[in-house]
Amino acid sequence: MLNKTYKINEEPSKAKRELIEKRLRSAAKNGRVKCADALAIAESLGPEISSREVGKVADQIGIRITACQLSCF
């Protein structure tokens, strides 16, 4: 499921970042996205995008991850 390899300090590419940002902004309500929704965004974007990248972009654009299930973000 979330078995993706990634480098801890690696930033998503510009194209990935824009795609993640678009999905996060559309899912956000009052600047927040539920953990399950953030994980679903990562899964829906394919194996090249990790939940960590989704979390990094969320932090960068000021969207908070709420109702965390696994402490991934």
C-alpha positions, 0 to 999 in steps of 0.5 A: 500500500504505502510501500514507497521508497524515498529519500528523507530530505528529497523535495518533490519535483516542481511538477509533482509539487504542483499536482500535490498542491492542487489535490490538497487545496481541493480536498482542504476544508478551512485549511485542513485535510484529514489524514485519511484524505492525505493518504488517499491523495498519495495513493491516487497519484501513483507509486512515484509520490509518497505520503511524506511528499504530500505531507511536505507540500501540505506544510509548505502551503499551510495546510494542516493534516488532522485526525492522524491515524499513523503519525505519517505526517 
